Amino acid sequence: MTWSSAHIEEKEESNAKYRKTQPNKIRGLLSYNGVSPGKIHISVDYRNECLHIFLDSAKDLAGKRSQDPYAICYLMGNDKRCYFQIENNQTNNETDVFKQDLNPTFQHQFKFRMSLMDINQMSLVVAIWDKDSKSADDYMAGFRLSLKDVQY
């Protein structure tokens, strides 16, 4: 791969350890009983050797009004390894938490400085989680999109 560890960090996604012990944290489409899990508004662009993801907002998230959503964004390789952006010497892979809001306006930019050849072998993952203070966070909505055939 042709990316710099100064810009990208390879690590396990933070909620992954809970999925291993509590596999029901991730809901399948059938568990929504015909109700949409919500909509996620993003834009994706590749310029200057960098993949730019702008996470605008989510609308009509399935859940209770008391839920506190936040989003994470990362790239996943075919081998299931996860890659996160590094900004100002810190991993920057999640948005702020939005208290009791099923229509959060994230307005968050993620950047992945990698070659287009490497990007084409990845999937983009955006997941929205409910922040829980006393237990593991709960999955609300999200997607994984192969970047193999995306045209920029």
C-alpha positions in Angstrom: 0.0 0.0 0.0 1.1 3.5 -0.7 0.0 5.5 2.2 1.8 7.2 5.1 1.3 6.2 8.8 1.4 9.9 9.5 -2.0 10.2 7.8 -3.7 6.8 8.2 -3.8 4.5 11.2 -4.7 0.8 11.0 -6.6 -0.4 14.0 -9.6 -2.3 15.2 -12.9 -0.4 15.0 -13.8 0.7 18.6 -17.2 -1.0 18.7 -15.9 -4.2 17.1 -15.0 -5.8 20.5 -18.6 -5.5 21.6 -19.9 -7.0 18.4 -17.9 -10.1 19.1 -19.4 -10.6 22.6 -22.8 -9.2 21.7 -23.5 -10.0 18.1 -27.1 -8.6 18.4 -25.7 -5.1 18.6 -25.7 -4.9 14.8 -29.3 -5.1 13.5 -30.0 -6.6 10.1 -32.5 -5.0 7.7 -35.2 -7.6 8.6 -35.1 -6.5 12.3 -36.5 -3.1 11.4 -39.8 -4.8 10.4 -40.2 -2.8 7.2 -39.4 0.5 8.8 -36.5 2.4 7.2 -33.4 2.7 9.5 -33.0 6.2 8.3 -31.1 8.1 5.6 -27.5 9.3 5.6 -26.4 12.2 3.5 -22.8 12.2 2.4 -20.6 13.3 -0.4 -17.4 11.5 -1.6 -14.6 13.1 -3.7 -11.1 12.1 -4.6 -8.6 14.9 -5.2 -5.0 15.7 -4.5 -4.2 12.1 -3.6 -6.8 12.2 -0.9 -10.3 10.7 -0.4 -12.7 13.3 1.0 -15.8 12.2 2.8 -18.2 14.9 3.9 -20.9 13.5 6.3 -23.6 16.0 6.2 -26.5 14.6 8.2 -28.8 11.7 9.0 -32.6 11.9 8.8 -35.3 9.9 10.4 -33.1 7.5 12.3 -35.0 4.5 13.7 -34.9 4.7 17.4 -36.2 6.4 20.5 -36.1 10.2 20.8 -33.8 9.7 23.9 -31.0 8.3 21.7 -27.7 10.2 21.4 -26.3 9.5 17.9 -22.7 9.9 16.7 -21.1 8.6 13.5 -17.9 6.9 12.7 -16.2 6.7 9.3 -13.3 4.5 8.2 -12.1 2.4 5.3 -12.1 -1.4 5.4 -9.8 -3.5 3.3 -10.7 -6.8 1.7 -8.9 -8.5 4.6 -11.3 -6.7 7.1 -8.5 -4.4 8.4 -9.8 -0.9 9.3 -8.1 2.3 8.4 -8.7 5.6 10.1 -7.6 9.1 9.3 -5.0 10.9 11.5 -5.3 14.6 12.0 -3.1 16.7 14.3 -1.4 13.5 15.5 -4.8 12.1 16.7 -7.1 9.5 15.2 -10.2 11.4 14.0 -12.8 8.9 13.1 -16.0 10.0 14.8 -18.3 13.0 15.0 -19.6 14.8 18.0 -22.5 13.2 19.9 -25.9 14.8 19.3 -28.1 14.6 22.4 -31.6 13.2 21.9 -31.7 13.9 18.1 -32.9 11.4 15.5 -32.0 14.0 12.7 -28.4 14.9 13.5 -26.6 17.5 11.4 -23.0 16.2 11.6 -21.2 18.5 9.1 -18.0 16.5 9.5 -15.2 16.0 7.1 -13.1 12.9 7.0 -9.9 12.6 4.8 -7.9 9.5 3.8 -4.6 10.3 2.2 -4.1 7.2 0.0 -3.4 6.5 -3.6 -6.5 5.9 -5.8 -5.2 2.4 -6.5 -5.3 1.6 -2.7 -8.7 3.4 -2.3 -10.2 1.2 -5.1 -9.4 -1.9 -2.9 -11.3 -0.5 0.1 -14.9 -0.2 1.3 -16.2 3.0 2.9 -17.9 2.3 6.2 -20.2 4.9 7.9 -22.0 3.7 11.0 -24.2 5.6 13.4 -24.2 4.6 17.0 -26.2 5.6 20.1 -23.8 6.8 22.8 -24.6 4.9 26.1 -23.0 6.1 29.3 -23.6 2.9 31.3 -23.3 0.1 28.7 -21.9 -0.6 25.2 -23.0 1.8 22.5 -25.9 0.6 20.3 -25.8 0.5 16.5 -28.5 2.6 14.8 -27.8 2.7 11.1 -25.0 2.6 8.6 -23.6 1.2 5.4 -20.5 -0.3 3.8 -19.8 0.7 0.2 -17.2 -0.9 -2.0 -15.1 1.9 -3.6 -13.9 -0.5 -6.4 -16.3 0.9 -9.1 -16.9 4.4 -7.7 -16.1 7.2 -10.2 -14.7 10.4 -8.8 
